[in-house]
């Protein structure tokens, strides 16, 4: 009997597992097993192994709770692009416990949000479309959702103190998602309107518009309005609706009956002023 075989047998009789013998001897499992397979571990040792295995199984889900194998890139400094992303998800989207969702009938805005999301998260979303033509793009990741929820709260509390280029992107997301252009020349209506159930958000939008010298008024219960040629011109110059963002011309109450771009309606409204 050679020395290695004897060492394996001795260690096994001392109740060492095959993995423990591998660490002691530095030899492979295939070299050790033939010498010890017929020597069982004690009942006490088997019970220890069983308990350790059960504890690992219980601990693993707790360690993984709120985490995902699909990693994202956290950020400590805001950029205009990140402001635009988080604002879109906060307005026409939903940041829930286990998912981030964005809904819109504008393909250009859906593509924008997906492009912006790739800055921090490289995995593709799930997409669906309802009977009304609204596209839904969804990211299912608990850790990502929790993180963006915190960043959304941070953005809404800090955006008023951010540089103007950051505030501009916040307002652009708000009016692209929540806004419309009300232009009815026969009624002398030329106004930009934005809707939001949360009055605090309307007041925040009003404060940010004021930083661009654009006057607006909050109309209860859930609307903000921008009227007057000077204000419409300043909005067009500083914020504007994004290219490709259109009205829904298929609505029964649509006065246009075709999907015009909101920025084009704004331009027509400004040109319609007599002076």
C-alpha positions in Angstrom: 0.0 0.0 0.0 1.6 3.3 -1.1 1.8 6.3 1.2 -0.8 8.4 -0.7 -3.4 5.6 -0.5 -2.7 5.1 3.2 -3.0 8.9 3.8 -6.5 9.0 2.1 -7.7 6.0 4.2 -6.5 7.5 7.4 -8.1 10.9 6.7 -11.4 9.2 5.8 -11.4 7.2 9.0 -11.0 10.5 10.8 -14.3 11.6 9.2 -12.9 13.9 6.5 -15.0 14.5 3.4 -13.6 14.0 -0.1 -13.4 17.8 -0.6 -11.5 18.2 2.7 -9.1 15.5 1.7 -8.6 17.2 -1.6 -7.6 20.4 0.2 -5.2 18.6 2.5 -3.5 16.4 -0.1 -3.7 18.8 -3.1 -4.8 15.9 -5.3 -7.7 15.5 -7.6 -11.0 13.9 -6.6 -10.5 11.1 -9.2 -7.2 10.1 -7.5 -8.8 10.1 -4.0 -12.1 8.4 -4.6 -10.9 4.9 -5.4 -9.2 4.6 -2.0 -12.1 5.9 0.2 -15.4 5.1 -1.6 -16.1 2.0 0.6 -15.4 3.9 3.9 -18.6 5.8 5.0 -18.8 9.0 6.9 -20.2 8.9 10.4 -23.8 9.6 11.0 -22.8 12.8 12.9 -20.7 14.0 10.0 -23.6 13.4 7.5 -25.9 15.3 9.7 -23.5 18.3 9.9 -23.3 18.3 6.1 -27.1 18.2 5.8 -27.6 21.1 8.1 -24.9 23.2 6.4 -26.5 22.5 3.0 -29.9 23.5 4.3 -28.6 26.7 5.8 -26.9 27.7 2.5 -30.2 27.1 0.6 -32.1 29.4 3.1 -29.4 32.1 3.1 -29.0 32.3 -0.7 -32.4 33.8 -1.6 -32.0 36.4 1.2 -28.6 37.4 -0.2 -30.1 37.7 -3.6 -33.3 39.6 -2.5 -33.6 42.8 -4.4 -30.6 41.9 -6.6 -30.4 40.8 -10.1 -27.9 38.9 -12.3 -28.7 41.6 -14.9 -26.6 44.4 -13.7 -27.1 48.1 -14.5 -24.8 51.1 -14.3 -25.6 53.4 -11.3 -24.8 57.1 -11.6 -23.9 59.7 -9.0 -23.9 62.7 -11.4 -26.9 63.8 -13.5 -26.6 64.5 -17.2 -29.3 66.0 -19.5 -29.8 62.6 -21.0 -30.4 61.0 -17.5 -32.8 63.7 -16.6 -34.7 63.1 -19.8 -34.9 59.3 -19.1 -36.0 59.5 -15.5 -38.5 62.2 -16.3 -40.1 60.2 -19.1 -40.4 57.2 -16.9 -42.0 59.4 -14.2 -44.6 61.0 -16.5 -45.9 58.6 -19.1 -44.3 55.7 -17.4 -44.4 53.7 -14.2 -41.5 52.9 -11.8 -42.9 50.1 -9.7 -41.3 47.6 -7.3 -40.3 45.1 -9.9 -40.5 46.9 -13.2 -40.0 50.1 -15.1 -42.6 50.8 -17.8 -43.1 53.5 -20.5 -46.2 53.9 -22.5 -46.7 56.1 -25.5 -48.4 56.1 -29.0 -45.3 58.0 -30.4 -42.8 55.5 -31.8 -40.1 58.3 -31.6 -40.6 58.7 -27.9 -40.5 54.9 -27.3 -37.3 54.7 -29.3 -35.9 57.6 -27.3 -36.6 56.0 -23.9 -35.1 52.7 -25.0 -32.0 54.4 -26.4 -31.6 56.4 -23.1 -32.1 53.3 -21.0 -29.2 51.6 -22.8 -26.9 54.2 -21.2 -27.4 52.4 -17.9 -28.9 49.0 -18.8 -27.9 46.9 -21.7 -30.7 44.3 -21.7 -33.6 44.6 -24.1 -37.2 45.4 -22.9 -40.4 43.5 -23.5 -42.7 45.3 -25.9 -46.4 45.2 -26.4 -49.1 47.2 -28.1 -52.7 47.6 -27.1 -55.8 48.1 -29.3 -55.6 51.9 -29.0 -52.1 51.8 -30.6 -50.2 52.6 -27.4 -46.8 50.9 -27.2 -45.6 49.6 -23.9 -41.9 49.0 -23.3 -41.1 47.2 -20.0 -38.0 46.4 -18.0 -38.4 43.8 -15.3 -35.6 44.2 -12.8 -36.2 44.7 -9.1 -32.9 46.3 -8.3 -33.1 48.6 -11.3 -36.7 49.7 -10.5 -35.8 50.4 -6.8 -32.8 52.4 -7.9 -34.7 54.5 -10.5 -37.5 55.1 -8.0 -34.9 56.7 -5.7 -33.4 58.7 -8.6 -36.9 59.9 -9.6 -37.6 61.3 -6.1 -34.1 62.9 -6.2 -34.8 64.5 -9.6 -38.1 66.0 -8.6 -36.6 67.5 -5.4 -33.4 68.9 -7.1 -34.3 69.8 -10.7 -35.2 73.4 -9.8 -31.6 73.9 -8.7 -30.0 72.2 -11.6 -28.5 74.1 -14.6 -31.0 75.3 -17.3 -30.0 72.6 -19.8 -31.1 70.0 -17.3 -34.4 71.9 -16.5 -35.0 72.1 -20.3 -34.9 68.3 -20.7 -37.2 67.9 -17.7 -39.8 70.2 -19.3 -39.4 68.6 -22.7 -40.2 65.2 -21.2 -43.2 66.7 -19.4 -44.7 68.4 -22.4 -43.9 65.6 -24.8 -45.7 63.1 -22.5 -48.4 65.2 -20.8 -48.8 68.2 -23.2 -50.8 69.2 -26.2 -51.3 72.2 -28.5 -54.8 73.7 -28.4 -55.1 75.8 -31.6 -58.7 76.7 -32.6 -58.5 79.9 -34.6 -62.3 80.4 -34.7 -62.4 80.4 -30.9 -59.2 82.4 -30.7 -57.6 79.5 -28.8 -53.8 79.3 -28.9 -52.5 77.6 -25.9 -50.1 74.9 -24.8 -51.6 72.7 -22.2 -50.1 70.1 -19.8 -52.0 67.6 -17.7 -51.0 66.0 -14.4 -53.0 64.8 -11.5 -50.3 65.8 -9.0 -50.7 69.6 -8.5 -47.2 69.8 -7.1 -45.8 68.6 -10.4 -47.8 71.4 -12.2 -46.4 74.0 -9.8 -42.9 72.6 -10.4 -43.3 72.9 -14.2 -44.6 76.4 -13.7 -41.5 77.3 -11.6 -39.2 75.8 -14.2 -40.9 77.6 -17.1 -40.4 80.9 -15.2 -36.7 80.3 -15.3 -37.0 80.5 -19.1 -39.1 83.7 -18.8 -42.2 81.8 -19.9 -45.3 82.8 -18.0 -47.9 80.1 -17.3 -50.9 79.5 -15.1 -52.0 76.4 -13.2 -55.7 75.6 -13.8 -57.3 73.5 -11.2 -57.7 70.6 -10.8 -55.0 69.2 -13.1 -53.8 71.5 -15.9 -51.1 74.1 -16.7 -51.6 76.5 -19.6 -49.2 78.7 -21.6 -50.9 81.5 -23.6 -49.9 84.6 -25.5 -47.7 85.0 -28.5 -44.6 86.0 -26.5 -44.8 83.0 -24.3 -45.5 80.6 -27.2 -42.5 82.0 -29.1 -40.2 81.6 -26.0 -41.6 78.0 -25.5 -40.9 77.2 -29.1 -37.3 78.5 -28.8 -36.4 77.1 -25.4 -38.4 73.9 -25.1 -40.7 73.0 -28.0 -42.3 69.6 -28.7 -39.9 67.0 -30.0 -39.8 66.0 -33.6 -42.1 63.0 -34.3 -44.4 63.7 -31.4 -47.9 63.8 -33.0 -51.5 64.3 -31.9 -53.8 61.4 -32.2 -55.8 62.3 -35.3 -58.0 59.2 -34.9 -59.8 60.4 -31.8 -63.5 61.2 -32.3 -63.0 64.7 -30.9 -60.0 65.5 -33.0 -60.4 68.7 -35.0 -57.5 67.9 -37.3 -58.5 64.3 -38.3 -54.8 63.5 -39.0 -51.7 62.9 -37.0 -50.0 66.3 -37.2 -46.8 66.9 -35.2 -47.4 69.1 -32.1 -44.5 71.3 -33.0 -46.1 72.0 -36.4 -49.4 73.0 -34.8 -47.5 75.3 -32.4 -45.8 76.9 -35.4 -49.1 77.5 -37.1 -50.5 79.0 -33.9 -47.7 81.5 -33.7 -48.0 82.4 -37.4 -51.7 83.0 -36.9 -51.2 86.0 -34.7 -51.9 89.2 -36.6 -48.9 91.0 -35.1 
